[in-house]
Amino acid sequence: MASPKFSEDVHPLTELKTKASALVNQVRRSRRPVLLTRRGRGVAVLIDLEEYERLVDRAAFIEAVEKGTQAAADGDLHPQAEAEKILESFGKTYA
């Protein structure tokens, strides 16, 4: 995600009500998030859908790694042969 340009990417929340289409176009064109403010304080961020999906996928991956790390720390591991079968099954489709 590109870093926001505060001179261009900070808008009052009222602009979302009156200029929603223009703000969405700005986000899609610039690939930068738009910070929405109320009374000078940030209240929401408008980001491109593809960027949102990337962030959600990244968060899910990090959560899975953390879960696996915790399972390993707890000794909850598969025997080597079983782990290899699980890894070999990735990407296969079953009819």
mmCIF file of the C-alpha atoms, coordinates in Angstrom:
data_MODEL
# 
_entry.id   MODEL 
# 
loop_
_atom_site.group_PDB 
_atom_site.id 
_atom_site.type_symbol 
_atom_site.label_atom_id 
_atom_site.label_alt_id 
_atom_site.label_comp_id 
_atom_site.label_asym_id 
_atom_site.label_entity_id 
_atom_site.label_seq_id 
_atom_site.pdbx_PDB_ins_code 
_atom_site.Cartn_x 
_atom_site.Cartn_y 
_atom_site.Cartn_z 
_atom_site.occupancy 
_atom_site.B_iso_or_equiv 
_atom_site.pdbx_formal_charge 
_atom_site.auth_seq_id 
_atom_site.auth_comp_id 
_atom_site.auth_asym_id 
_atom_site.auth_atom_id 
_atom_site.pdbx_PDB_model_num 
ATOM 1  C CA . MET A 1 1  ? 0.000   0.000   0.000  1.00 0.00 ? 1  MET A CA 1 
ATOM 2  C CA . ALA A 1 2  ? 1.327   3.415   -0.892 1.00 0.00 ? 2  ALA A CA 1 
ATOM 3  C CA . SER A 1 3  ? 1.850   5.886   1.931  1.00 0.00 ? 3  SER A CA 1 
ATOM 4  C CA . PRO A 1 4  ? -0.810  8.543   2.227  1.00 0.00 ? 4  PRO A CA 1 
ATOM 5  C CA . LYS A 1 5  ? -0.071  12.118  1.207  1.00 0.00 ? 5  LYS A CA 1 
ATOM 6  C CA . PHE A 1 6  ? -1.630  14.090  4.022  1.00 0.00 ? 6  PHE A CA 1 
ATOM 7  C CA . SER A 1 7  ? -2.097  17.124  1.816  1.00 0.00 ? 7  SER A CA 1 
ATOM 8  C CA . GLU A 1 8  ? -4.306  15.080  -0.535 1.00 0.00 ? 8  GLU A CA 1 
ATOM 9  C CA . ASP A 1 9  ? -5.557  12.043  1.387  1.00 0.00 ? 9  ASP A CA 1 
ATOM 10 C CA . VAL A 1 10 ? -7.165  13.475  4.528  1.00 0.00 ? 10 VAL A CA 1 
ATOM 11 C CA . HIS A 1 11 ? -10.806 14.479  4.210  1.00 0.00 ? 11 HIS A CA 1 
ATOM 12 C CA . PRO A 1 12 ? -13.600 15.314  6.632  1.00 0.00 ? 12 PRO A CA 1 
ATOM 13 C CA . LEU A 1 13 ? -16.260 12.640  6.992  1.00 0.00 ? 13 LEU A CA 1 
ATOM 14 C CA . THR A 1 14 ? -18.845 15.033  5.552  1.00 0.00 ? 14 THR A CA 1 
ATOM 15 C CA . GLU A 1 15 ? -17.054 14.765  2.184  1.00 0.00 ? 15 GLU A CA 1 
ATOM 16 C CA . LEU A 1 16 ? -17.850 11.055  2.106  1.00 0.00 ? 16 LEU A CA 1 
ATOM 17 C CA . LYS A 1 17 ? -21.516 11.988  2.151  1.00 0.00 ? 17 LYS A CA 1 
ATOM 18 C CA . THR A 1 18 ? -21.229 14.554  -0.621 1.00 0.00 ? 18 THR A CA 1 
ATOM 19 C CA . LYS A 1 19 ? -18.284 13.281  -2.695 1.00 0.00 ? 19 LYS A CA 1 
ATOM 20 C CA . ALA A 1 20 ? -18.271 9.507   -2.192 1.00 0.00 ? 20 ALA A CA 1 
ATOM 21 C CA . SER A 1 21 ? -17.701 8.715   -5.851 1.00 0.00 ? 21 SER A CA 1 
ATOM 22 C CA . ALA A 1 22 ? -14.799 11.156  -6.132 1.00 0.00 ? 22 ALA A CA 1 
ATOM 23 C CA . LEU A 1 23 ? -13.144 9.750   -2.996 1.00 0.00 ? 23 LEU A CA 1 
ATOM 24 C CA . VAL A 1 24 ? -13.499 6.177   -4.256 1.00 0.00 ? 24 VAL A CA 1 
ATOM 25 C CA . ASN A 1 25 ? -12.008 7.229   -7.594 1.00 0.00 ? 25 ASN A CA 1 
ATOM 26 C CA . GLN A 1 26 ? -9.110  8.903   -5.769 1.00 0.00 ? 26 GLN A CA 1 
ATOM 27 C CA . VAL A 1 27 ? -8.378  5.734   -3.786 1.00 0.00 ? 27 VAL A CA 1 
ATOM 28 C CA . ARG A 1 28 ? -8.530  3.515   -6.872 1.00 0.00 ? 28 ARG A CA 1 
ATOM 29 C CA . ARG A 1 29 ? -6.414  5.896   -8.970 1.00 0.00 ? 29 ARG A CA 1 
ATOM 30 C CA . SER A 1 30 ? -3.740  6.726   -6.390 1.00 0.00 ? 30 SER A CA 1 
ATOM 31 C CA . ARG A 1 31 ? -3.648  3.307   -4.652 1.00 0.00 ? 31 ARG A CA 1 
ATOM 32 C CA . ARG A 1 32 ? -3.317  5.293   -1.424 1.00 0.00 ? 32 ARG A CA 1 
ATOM 33 C CA . PRO A 1 33 ? -5.734  5.123   1.508  1.00 0.00 ? 33 PRO A CA 1 
ATOM 34 C CA . VAL A 1 34 ? -7.920  8.104   2.360  1.00 0.00 ? 34 VAL A CA 1 
ATOM 35 C CA . LEU A 1 35 ? -8.209  9.074   6.030  1.00 0.00 ? 35 LEU A CA 1 
ATOM 36 C CA . LEU A 1 36 ? -11.640 10.335  7.028  1.00 0.00 ? 36 LEU A CA 1 
ATOM 37 C CA . THR A 1 37 ? -11.823 12.702  9.982  1.00 0.00 ? 37 THR A CA 1 
ATOM 38 C CA . ARG A 1 38 ? -14.469 14.023  12.343 1.00 0.00 ? 38 ARG A CA 1 
ATOM 39 C CA . ARG A 1 39 ? -13.638 17.189  14.279 1.00 0.00 ? 39 ARG A CA 1 
ATOM 40 C CA . GLY A 1 40 ? -10.011 16.861  13.194 1.00 0.00 ? 40 GLY A CA 1 
ATOM 41 C CA . ARG A 1 41 ? -9.554  13.285  14.419 1.00 0.00 ? 41 ARG A CA 1 
ATOM 42 C CA . GLY A 1 42 ? -9.252  10.203  12.259 1.00 0.00 ? 42 GLY A CA 1 
ATOM 43 C CA . VAL A 1 43 ? -12.357 7.983   12.359 1.00 0.00 ? 43 VAL A CA 1 
ATOM 44 C CA . ALA A 1 44 ? -12.074 5.714   9.310  1.00 0.00 ? 44 ALA A CA 1 
ATOM 45 C CA . VAL A 1 45 ? -9.885  4.743   6.391  1.00 0.00 ? 45 VAL A CA 1 
ATOM 46 C CA . LEU A 1 46 ? -11.070 4.187   2.839  1.00 0.00 ? 46 LEU A CA 1 
ATOM 47 C CA . ILE A 1 47 ? -8.914  1.703   0.906  1.00 0.00 ? 47 ILE A CA 1 
ATOM 48 C CA . ASP A 1 48 ? -9.063  -0.038  -2.446 1.00 0.00 ? 48 ASP A CA 1 
ATOM 49 C CA . LEU A 1 49 ? -10.854 -3.415  -2.431 1.00 0.00 ? 49 LEU A CA 1 
ATOM 50 C CA . GLU A 1 50 ? -7.813  -5.297  -3.737 1.00 0.00 ? 50 GLU A CA 1 
ATOM 51 C CA . GLU A 1 51 ? -5.682  -3.791  -0.966 1.00 0.00 ? 51 GLU A CA 1 
ATOM 52 C CA . TYR A 1 52 ? -8.296  -4.749  1.634  1.00 0.00 ? 52 TYR A CA 1 
ATOM 53 C CA . GLU A 1 53 ? -8.340  -8.348  0.359  1.00 0.00 ? 53 GLU A CA 1 
ATOM 54 C CA . ARG A 1 54 ? -4.537  -8.456  0.453  1.00 0.00 ? 54 ARG A CA 1 
ATOM 55 C CA . LEU A 1 55 ? -4.530  -7.225  4.045  1.00 0.00 ? 55 LEU A CA 1 
ATOM 56 C CA . VAL A 1 56 ? -7.161  -9.785  5.081  1.00 0.00 ? 56 VAL A CA 1 
ATOM 57 C CA . ASP A 1 57 ? -5.203  -12.610 3.426  1.00 0.00 ? 57 ASP A CA 1 
ATOM 58 C CA . ARG A 1 58 ? -1.995  -11.445 5.102  1.00 0.00 ? 58 ARG A CA 1 
ATOM 59 C CA . ALA A 1 59 ? -3.677  -11.289 8.512  1.00 0.00 ? 59 ALA A CA 1 
ATOM 60 C CA . ALA A 1 60 ? -5.069  -14.819 8.044  1.00 0.00 ? 60 ALA A CA 1 
ATOM 61 C CA . PHE A 1 61 ? -1.611  -16.109 7.085  1.00 0.00 ? 61 PHE A CA 1 
ATOM 62 C CA . ILE A 1 62 ? 0.003   -14.475 10.122 1.00 0.00 ? 62 ILE A CA 1 
ATOM 63 C CA . GLU A 1 63 ? -2.713  -15.906 12.374 1.00 0.00 ? 63 GLU A CA 1 
ATOM 64 C CA . ALA A 1 64 ? -2.125  -19.406 10.959 1.00 0.00 ? 64 ALA A CA 1 
ATOM 65 C CA . VAL A 1 65 ? 1.631   -19.106 11.510 1.00 0.00 ? 65 VAL A CA 1 
ATOM 66 C CA . GLU A 1 66 ? 1.067   -17.934 15.092 1.00 0.00 ? 66 GLU A CA 1 
ATOM 67 C CA . LYS A 1 67 ? -1.352  -20.832 15.690 1.00 0.00 ? 67 LYS A CA 1 
ATOM 68 C CA . GLY A 1 68 ? 1.202   -23.298 14.318 1.00 0.00 ? 68 GLY A CA 1 
ATOM 69 C CA . THR A 1 69 ? 3.966   -21.781 16.404 1.00 0.00 ? 69 THR A CA 1 
ATOM 70 C CA . GLN A 1 70 ? 1.830   -22.103 19.536 1.00 0.00 ? 70 GLN A CA 1 
ATOM 71 C CA . ALA A 1 71 ? 0.898   -25.700 18.672 1.00 0.00 ? 71 ALA A CA 1 
ATOM 72 C CA . ALA A 1 72 ? 4.595   -26.544 18.255 1.00 0.00 ? 72 ALA A CA 1 
ATOM 73 C CA . ALA A 1 73 ? 5.410   -24.871 21.575 1.00 0.00 ? 73 ALA A CA 1 
ATOM 74 C CA . ASP A 1 74 ? 2.653   -26.933 23.210 1.00 0.00 ? 74 ASP A CA 1 
ATOM 75 C CA . GLY A 1 75 ? 4.085   -30.125 21.673 1.00 0.00 ? 75 GLY A CA 1 
ATOM 76 C CA . ASP A 1 76 ? 1.010   -30.622 19.467 1.00 0.00 ? 76 ASP A CA 1 
ATOM 77 C CA . LEU A 1 77 ? 2.887   -32.002 16.464 1.00 0.00 ? 77 LEU A CA 1 
ATOM 78 C CA . HIS A 1 78 ? 2.224   -34.669 13.835 1.00 0.00 ? 78 HIS A CA 1 
ATOM 79 C CA . PRO A 1 79 ? 4.662   -37.559 13.413 1.00 0.00 ? 79 PRO A CA 1 
ATOM 80 C CA . GLN A 1 80 ? 7.025   -37.034 10.432 1.00 0.00 ? 80 GLN A CA 1 
ATOM 81 C CA . ALA A 1 81 ? 5.284   -39.508 8.095  1.00 0.00 ? 81 ALA A CA 1 
ATOM 82 C CA . GLU A 1 82 ? 1.848   -38.022 8.801  1.00 0.00 ? 82 GLU A CA 1 
ATOM 83 C CA . ALA A 1 83 ? 3.160   -34.480 8.313  1.00 0.00 ? 83 ALA A CA 1 
ATOM 84 C CA . GLU A 1 84 ? 4.640   -35.452 4.935  1.00 0.00 ? 84 GLU A CA 1 
ATOM 85 C CA . LYS A 1 85 ? 1.277   -36.897 3.806  1.00 0.00 ? 85 LYS A CA 1 
ATOM 86 C CA . ILE A 1 86 ? -0.483  -33.716 4.857  1.00 0.00 ? 86 ILE A CA 1 
ATOM 87 C CA . LEU A 1 87 ? 2.000   -31.567 2.949  1.00 0.00 ? 87 LEU A CA 1 
ATOM 88 C CA . GLU A 1 88 ? 1.759   -33.791 -0.148 1.00 0.00 ? 88 GLU A CA 1 
ATOM 89 C CA . SER A 1 89 ? -2.035  -33.408 -0.139 1.00 0.00 ? 89 SER A CA 1 
ATOM 90 C CA . PHE A 1 90 ? -1.902  -29.613 -0.566 1.00 0.00 ? 90 PHE A CA 1 
ATOM 91 C CA . GLY A 1 91 ? -3.130  -28.574 -3.983 1.00 0.00 ? 91 GLY A CA 1 
ATOM 92 C CA . LYS A 1 92 ? -4.772  -31.918 -4.744 1.00 0.00 ? 92 LYS A CA 1 
ATOM 93 C CA . THR A 1 93 ? -8.434  -32.027 -5.599 1.00 0.00 ? 93 THR A CA 1 
ATOM 94 C CA . TYR A 1 94 ? -10.626 -34.890 -4.532 1.00 0.00 ? 94 TYR A CA 1 
ATOM 95 C CA . ALA A 1 95 ? -13.523 -36.185 -6.573 1.00 0.00 ? 95 ALA A CA 1 
# 
